[in-house]
Amino acid sequence: MKRSSGVRLCATAAVSVLSLALITGCSDGGSKDSGDGKGGKSAAKALSAAELKQLIIAKGEVPGYKVGPVEGGIPDKTKVKSDDAQCDPVLRALTGIAPGEPAANTSRMATEDKKDPTDKATSLDDLADGKFEDALNESMDLDVTVVTLASYDGDGAESALKSVTDAVKSCSGGFSGEQDGEKGKFTKVAEEKSSGTGDESVAFTATNDSGKDGALPLHAEVVRHGNTLATYTTINIGAMMTKKAYTVSAPVIKAQAAKLK
């Protein structure tokens, strides 16, 4: 296996386990409220898991992205927790876990489809004098986004989204967390401008400091479409390594929002 392919797999694995995997490392918007939106407080009935699977993005539906199952699956939410319970909604959103207590949920992974720049090289000698490192960083400069759809009874979707919005504000100074026994720390949480899709939404960045690699940001957005929540979490290892700005993948949000209209 080429080294670039190995790192590409590492990036995929990081998303499947997500944020705390970044803390341990790999070895080799604002909200908007529509008031009386279609998901207003009512006796709304949750969609079934089968219905959600028909609504979530599928192969061939996001231009420039490969869509498939989440590598490794979504973690058990009982094994993802912060040192401050009020920060749990943020940490869980970063790991692809639907907030609150949904009646049903399903997830997919969308990986940006970019040509590997080292494919043209016939040997390591072809990438001498520092060019290998540049090519390696370029090969990892791709967005990997986990999308989770969750449906709720009554006003459960509104309550679940509010728990994330409140957590973003309350945990702005950072928090420590744990996933499957691995511990790590986020130094800050900041609200960002959201995509503006759906009835209401919140977008945020959580930053951890991995020491020698400096600050590493993770981006997430939670959008309410009636009584269904779409949670998006994006990671771009290459952008992190080169300190290049990135956000939640806009094409992924656009494609998913279109299926939820």
LINGIDA-V155093 format. One record per residue. N is the residue number from 0. RES is the residue in one letter. SS is DSSP state (~ for helix, > for strand, _ for the rest). PHI is phi in whole degrees, 0 to 359 (none if undefined). D_CENTER is the distance of its C-alpha to the mean C-alpha in whole Angstrom. Layout:
n=N res=RES ss=SS phi=PHI d_center=D_CENTER
n=N res=RES ss=SS phi=PHI d_center=D_CENTER
This chain:
n=0 res=M ss=_ phi=none d_center=27
n=1 res=K ss=_ phi=292 d_center=27
n=2 res=R ss=~ phi=301 d_center=25
n=3 res=S ss=~ phi=298 d_center=22
n=4 res=S ss=~ phi=294 d_center=21
n=5 res=G ss=~ phi=297 d_center=21
n=6 res=V ss=~ phi=292 d_center=19
n=7 res=R ss=~ phi=300 d_center=17
n=8 res=L ss=~ phi=293 d_center=17
n=9 res=C ss=~ phi=297 d_center=16
n=10 res=A ss=~ phi=296 d_center=12
n=11 res=T ss=~ phi=295 d_center=12
n=12 res=A ss=~ phi=296 d_center=13
n=13 res=A ss=~ phi=298 d_center=11
n=14 res=V ss=~ phi=288 d_center=7
n=15 res=S ss=~ phi=295 d_center=9
n=16 res=V ss=~ phi=263 d_center=11
n=17 res=L ss=_ phi=25 d_center=8
n=18 res=S ss=~ phi=308 d_center=9
n=19 res=L ss=~ phi=290 d_center=12
n=20 res=A ss=~ phi=297 d_center=13
n=21 res=L ss=~ phi=291 d_center=13
n=22 res=I ss=~ phi=292 d_center=15
n=23 res=T ss=~ phi=280 d_center=18
n=24 res=G ss=_ phi=88 d_center=17
n=25 res=C ss=_ phi=252 d_center=18
n=26 res=S ss=_ phi=290 d_center=22
n=27 res=D ss=_ phi=279 d_center=23
n=28 res=G ss=_ phi=none d_center=15
n=29 res=G ss=_ phi=234 d_center=17
n=30 res=S ss=_ phi=275 d_center=17
n=31 res=K ss=> phi=226 d_center=20
n=32 res=D ss=> phi=235 d_center=22
n=33 res=S ss=_ phi=267 d_center=24
n=34 res=G ss=_ phi=67 d_center=27
n=35 res=D ss=_ phi=272 d_center=28
n=36 res=G ss=_ phi=294 d_center=25
n=37 res=K ss=_ phi=294 d_center=25
n=38 res=G ss=_ phi=255 d_center=23
n=39 res=G ss=_ phi=304 d_center=26
n=40 res=K ss=_ phi=297 d_center=27
n=41 res=S ss=_ phi=203 d_center=29
n=42 res=A ss=_ phi=269 d_center=30
n=43 res=A ss=_ phi=300 d_center=27
n=44 res=K ss=_ phi=258 d_center=26
n=45 res=A ss=_ phi=293 d_center=23
n=46 res=L ss=_ phi=285 d_center=22
n=47 res=S ss=_ phi=276 d_center=23
n=48 res=A ss=~ phi=300 d_center=20
n=49 res=A ss=~ phi=295 d_center=22
n=50 res=E ss=~ phi=293 d_center=22
n=51 res=L ss=~ phi=296 d_center=18
n=52 res=K ss=~ phi=295 d_center=18
n=53 res=Q ss=~ phi=281 d_center=21
n=54 res=L ss=~ phi=265 d_center=18
n=55 res=I ss=_ phi=283 d_center=15
n=56 res=I ss=_ phi=305 d_center=15
n=57 res=A ss=_ phi=228 d_center=17
n=58 res=K ss=_ phi=306 d_center=18
n=59 res=G ss=_ phi=85 d_center=20
n=60 res=E ss=_ phi=259 d_center=18
n=61 res=V ss=_ phi=238 d_center=16
n=62 res=P ss=_ phi=305 d_center=18
n=63 res=G ss=_ phi=84 d_center=18
n=64 res=Y ss=> phi=227 d_center=15
n=65 res=K ss=> phi=263 d_center=15
n=66 res=V ss=> phi=244 d_center=14
n=67 res=G ss=> phi=196 d_center=15
n=68 res=P ss=_ phi=296 d_center=14
n=69 res=V ss=_ phi=285 d_center=11
n=70 res=E ss=_ phi=301 d_center=13
n=71 res=G ss=_ phi=86 d_center=14
n=72 res=G ss=_ phi=79 d_center=13
n=73 res=I ss=_ phi=274 d_center=11
n=74 res=P ss=_ phi=297 d_center=13
n=75 res=D ss=_ phi=291 d_center=16
n=76 res=K ss=~ phi=295 d_center=15
n=77 res=T ss=~ phi=289 d_center=19
n=78 res=K ss=~ phi=257 d_center=18
n=79 res=V ss=> phi=239 d_center=15
n=80 res=K ss=> phi=211 d_center=17
n=81 res=S ss=> phi=256 d_center=17
n=82 res=D ss=_ phi=286 d_center=21
n=83 res=D ss=_ phi=234 d_center=21
n=84 res=A ss=~ phi=305 d_center=20
n=85 res=Q ss=~ phi=291 d_center=19
n=86 res=C ss=~ phi=266 d_center=16
n=87 res=D ss=~ phi=305 d_center=15
n=88 res=P ss=~ phi=301 d_center=13
n=89 res=V ss=~ phi=291 d_center=11
n=90 res=L ss=~ phi=298 d_center=11
n=91 res=R ss=~ phi=290 d_center=10
n=92 res=A ss=~ phi=298 d_center=7
n=93 res=L ss=~ phi=292 d_center=5
n=94 res=T ss=_ phi=256 d_center=7
n=95 res=G ss=_ phi=82 d_center=6
n=96 res=I ss=_ phi=271 d_center=10
n=97 res=A ss=_ phi=295 d_center=11
n=98 res=P ss=_ phi=288 d_center=13
n=99 res=G ss=_ phi=69 d_center=17
n=100 res=E ss=_ phi=235 d_center=19
n=101 res=P ss=_ phi=290 d_center=18
n=102 res=A ss=_ phi=283 d_center=21
n=103 res=A ss=> phi=203 d_center=19
n=104 res=N ss=> phi=204 d_center=15
n=105 res=T ss=> phi=205 d_center=14
n=106 res=S ss=> phi=222 d_center=11
n=107 res=R ss=> phi=218 d_center=11
n=108 res=M ss=> phi=240 d_center=9
n=109 res=A ss=> phi=244 d_center=10
n=110 res=T ss=> phi=247 d_center=11
n=111 res=E ss=> phi=302 d_center=13
n=112 res=D ss=_ phi=265 d_center=17
n=113 res=K ss=_ phi=241 d_center=19
n=114 res=K ss=_ phi=290 d_center=22
n=115 res=D ss=_ phi=288 d_center=23
n=116 res=P ss=~ phi=295 d_center=25
n=117 res=T ss=~ phi=273 d_center=27
n=118 res=D ss=~ phi=298 d_center=28
n=119 res=K ss=~ phi=279 d_center=31
n=120 res=A ss=_ phi=275 d_center=32
n=121 res=T ss=_ phi=264 d_center=35
n=122 res=S ss=_ phi=200 d_center=35
n=123 res=L ss=~ phi=297 d_center=34
n=124 res=D ss=~ phi=297 d_center=37
n=125 res=D ss=~ phi=290 d_center=35
n=126 res=L ss=~ phi=238 d_center=33
n=127 res=A ss=_ phi=280 d_center=35
n=128 res=D ss=_ phi=56 d_center=35
n=129 res=G ss=_ phi=84 d_center=31
n=130 res=K ss=~ phi=289 d_center=30
n=131 res=F ss=~ phi=297 d_center=29
n=132 res=E ss=~ phi=298 d_center=26
n=133 res=D ss=~ phi=297 d_center=25
n=134 res=A ss=~ phi=294 d_center=25
n=135 res=L ss=~ phi=296 d_center=23
n=136 res=N ss=~ phi=298 d_center=20
n=137 res=E ss=~ phi=294 d_center=21
n=138 res=S ss=~ phi=294 d_center=20
n=139 res=M ss=_ phi=265 d_center=16
n=140 res=D ss=_ phi=279 d_center=16
n=141 res=L ss=_ phi=213 d_center=13
n=142 res=D ss=_ phi=278 d_center=10
n=143 res=V ss=> phi=237 d_center=8
n=144 res=T ss=> phi=239 d_center=5
n=145 res=V ss=> phi=263 d_center=5
n=146 res=V ss=> phi=246 d_center=7
n=147 res=T ss=> phi=237 d_center=9
n=148 res=L ss=> phi=257 d_center=12
n=149 res=A ss=> phi=221 d_center=15
n=150 res=S ss=> phi=241 d_center=18
n=151 res=Y ss=_ phi=227 d_center=20
n=152 res=D ss=_ phi=277 d_center=24
n=153 res=G ss=_ phi=55 d_center=26
n=154 res=D ss=_ phi=261 d_center=24
n=155 res=G ss=~ phi=299 d_center=21
n=156 res=A ss=~ phi=293 d_center=19
n=157 res=E ss=~ phi=296 d_center=20
n=158 res=S ss=~ phi=295 d_center=20
n=159 res=A ss=~ phi=294 d_center=17
n=160 res=L ss=~ phi=295 d_center=15
n=161 res=K ss=~ phi=299 d_center=18
n=162 res=S ss=~ phi=296 d_center=17
n=163 res=V ss=~ phi=289 d_center=14
n=164 res=T ss=~ phi=301 d_center=16
n=165 res=D ss=~ phi=295 d_center=19
n=166 res=A ss=~ phi=293 d_center=16
n=167 res=V ss=~ phi=302 d_center=15
n=168 res=K ss=~ phi=287 d_center=19
n=169 res=S ss=~ phi=291 d_center=20
n=170 res=C ss=_ phi=254 d_center=18
n=171 res=S ss=_ phi=301 d_center=18
n=172 res=G ss=_ phi=278 d_center=20
n=173 res=G ss=_ phi=99 d_center=18
n=174 res=F ss=> phi=194 d_center=18
n=175 res=S ss=> phi=259 d_center=18
n=176 res=G ss=> phi=215 d_center=17
n=177 res=E ss=> phi=216 d_center=17
n=178 res=Q ss=> phi=223 d_center=15
n=179 res=D ss=_ phi=51 d_center=18
n=180 res=G ss=_ phi=88 d_center=21
n=181 res=E ss=> phi=273 d_center=19
n=182 res=K ss=> phi=253 d_center=19
n=183 res=G ss=> phi=198 d_center=17
n=184 res=K ss=> phi=221 d_center=17
n=185 res=F ss=> phi=259 d_center=15
n=186 res=T ss=> phi=275 d_center=18
n=187 res=K ss=> phi=197 d_center=17
n=188 res=V ss=> phi=229 d_center=14
n=189 res=A ss=> phi=228 d_center=15
n=190 res=E ss=> phi=287 d_center=15
n=191 res=E ss=> phi=238 d_center=14
n=192 res=K ss=_ phi=289 d_center=16
n=193 res=S ss=_ phi=275 d_center=14
n=194 res=S ss=_ phi=288 d_center=14
n=195 res=G ss=_ phi=82 d_center=17
n=196 res=T ss=_ phi=273 d_center=16
n=197 res=G ss=_ phi=72 d_center=18
n=198 res=D ss=_ phi=275 d_center=20
n=199 res=E ss=> phi=197 d_center=18
n=200 res=S ss=> phi=200 d_center=15
n=201 res=V ss=> phi=218 d_center=13
n=202 res=A ss=> phi=237 d_center=11
n=203 res=F ss=> phi=203 d_center=10
n=204 res=T ss=> phi=241 d_center=10
n=205 res=A ss=> phi=246 d_center=11
n=206 res=T ss=> phi=246 d_center=13
n=207 res=N ss=> phi=245 d_center=15
n=208 res=D ss=> phi=251 d_center=18
n=209 res=S ss=_ phi=268 d_center=19
n=210 res=G ss=~ phi=83 d_center=22
n=211 res=K ss=~ phi=298 d_center=24
n=212 res=D ss=~ phi=273 d_center=20
n=213 res=G ss=_ phi=76 d_center=20
n=214 res=A ss=> phi=287 d_center=17
n=215 res=L ss=> phi=239 d_center=14
n=216 res=P ss=> phi=268 d_center=11
n=217 res=L ss=> phi=240 d_center=7
n=218 res=H ss=> phi=243 d_center=6
n=219 res=A ss=> phi=214 d_center=5
n=220 res=E ss=> phi=211 d_center=8
n=221 res=V ss=> phi=238 d_center=10
n=222 res=V ss=> phi=235 d_center=13
n=223 res=R ss=> phi=261 d_center=16
n=224 res=H ss=> phi=241 d_center=18
n=225 res=G ss=_ phi=63 d_center=21
n=226 res=N ss=_ phi=259 d_center=20
n=227 res=T ss=> phi=242 d_center=17
n=228 res=L ss=> phi=251 d_center=14
n=229 res=A ss=> phi=250 d_center=11
n=230 res=T ss=> phi=252 d_center=7
n=231 res=Y ss=> phi=243 d_center=5
n=232 res=T ss=> phi=227 d_center=1
n=233 res=T ss=> phi=239 d_center=4
n=234 res=I ss=> phi=229 d_center=7
n=235 res=N ss=_ phi=221 d_center=10
n=236 res=I ss=~ phi=299 d_center=13
n=237 res=G ss=~ phi=298 d_center=16
n=238 res=A ss=~ phi=296 d_center=15
n=239 res=M ss=~ phi=298 d_center=14
n=240 res=M ss=~ phi=294 d_center=18
n=241 res=T ss=~ phi=259 d_center=20
n=242 res=K ss=_ phi=61 d_center=18
n=243 res=K ss=_ phi=270 d_center=17
n=244 res=A ss=_ phi=291 d_center=15
n=245 res=Y ss=_ phi=210 d_center=12
n=246 res=T ss=_ phi=221 d_center=10
n=247 res=V ss=_ phi=299 d_center=7
n=248 res=S ss=_ phi=299 d_center=9
n=249 res=A ss=~ phi=299 d_center=12
n=250 res=P ss=~ phi=298 d_center=14
n=251 res=V ss=~ phi=291 d_center=11
n=252 res=I ss=~ phi=298 d_center=11
n=253 res=K ss=~ phi=300 d_center=15
n=254 res=A ss=~ phi=293 d_center=15
n=255 res=Q ss=~ phi=290 d_center=14
n=256 res=A ss=~ phi=299 d_center=16
n=257 res=A ss=~ phi=297 d_center=19
n=258 res=K ss=~ phi=282 d_center=19
n=259 res=L ss=_ phi=261 d_center=18
n=260 res=K ss=_ phi=287 d_center=21
